Amino acid sequence: MSFLIRAGLVIGVLSWLALQRQGERAPAPPAVADAAAAAWDALPAPLRDAALREGAAEIGRRAFTASPVSRDTLSDSDRKVPWRGAQTHADRATLAQRGERGPP
């Protein structure tokens, strides 16, 4: 539903700007708050209640999650560059345990 509101707002603004560019006298655009209030009042009551419930539920889910979901797509091997000095302290310890020599 927010997509439709945003799309309507963008189309309205672009239409208004097109009229301004052509030099035609266009009515002044209404204040955004007034337009949003008018759109909200135009919705049926059950739809408004459902939108408020869904919004409150989403805010609650986001507020009480322990940690946000990571969008990181790198694996550990991607973070280790192939040149010298890319080893971590943990890597050096496993090399020593296996009896291998690491880079100086």
C-alpha positions in Angstrom: 0.0 0.0 0.0 2.9 2.4 0.7 4.1 1.7 -2.8 0.8 3.0 -4.2 1.0 6.1 -2.0 4.6 6.8 -3.0 3.8 6.2 -6.7 0.8 8.6 -6.6 3.0 11.2 -4.9 5.8 10.9 -7.5 3.3 11.0 -10.4 1.6 14.1 -8.9 4.9 15.9 -8.4 6.1 15.1 -11.9 2.9 16.2 -13.4 3.0 19.5 -11.4 6.6 20.1 -12.5 5.7 19.4 -16.1 3.0 22.0 -16.0 5.5 24.5 -14.4 8.0 23.8 -17.1 5.5 24.4 -19.9 4.7 27.8 -18.4 1.1 27.0 -17.7 -0.3 28.3 -14.5 -0.8 25.4 -12.2 -2.3 25.4 -8.8 0.1 25.4 -5.9 0.7 21.9 -4.7 -0.9 21.1 -1.4 1.3 20.6 1.6 2.6 17.1 2.0 1.1 16.7 5.4 -2.3 17.8 4.2 -2.1 15.4 1.3 -1.1 12.5 3.5 -3.8 13.3 6.0 -6.4 13.4 3.2 -5.2 10.1 1.8 -5.3 8.5 5.3 -8.8 9.8 5.9 -9.9 8.4 2.5 -9.0 4.9 3.5 -11.8 2.7 5.0 -11.6 2.2 8.8 -10.8 -1.6 8.7 -7.9 -0.9 6.3 -6.5 1.9 8.5 -6.8 -0.4 11.6 -5.0 -3.2 9.7 -2.2 -0.8 8.6 -1.7 0.4 12.1 -1.6 -3.1 13.5 0.9 -4.3 10.9 3.1 -1.2 11.5 3.1 -1.7 15.2 3.9 -5.4 14.9 6.8 -4.6 12.5 8.2 -1.9 14.9 7.9 -4.4 17.7 9.8 -7.1 15.7 12.6 -4.7 14.9 12.9 -3.3 18.4 13.2 -6.6 20.1 15.5 -8.5 17.8 18.8 -9.4 19.5 20.9 -8.6 16.4 20.0 -7.5 13.0 20.3 -10.0 10.2 23.7 -9.6 8.5 23.7 -8.8 4.8 27.4 -9.6 4.6 28.0 -12.0 1.7 31.7 -12.4 2.3 33.0 -15.8 3.6 36.1 -16.1 5.8 38.2 -17.1 2.8 37.2 -13.9 1.0 38.4 -11.8 3.9 41.9 -13.4 3.9 43.9 -11.8 1.2 46.3 -14.2 -0.6 49.5 -12.2 0.1 51.9 -12.5 3.0 50.6 -11.3 6.3 47.1 -12.4 5.7 47.2 -15.0 8.4 45.5 -14.3 11.7 46.9 -15.3 15.1 44.6 -18.3 15.1 46.0 -19.4 11.7 49.5 -19.2 13.0 48.6 -21.3 16.0 47.1 -24.1 13.9 50.2 -24.1 11.7 52.4 -24.5 14.8 50.2 -27.4 16.0 50.6 -29.2 12.7 54.3 -28.7 12.7 54.3 -26.5 9.7 56.3 -23.3 9.2 54.5 -20.2 8.3 55.8 -17.1 6.5 58.5 -15.2 8.5 
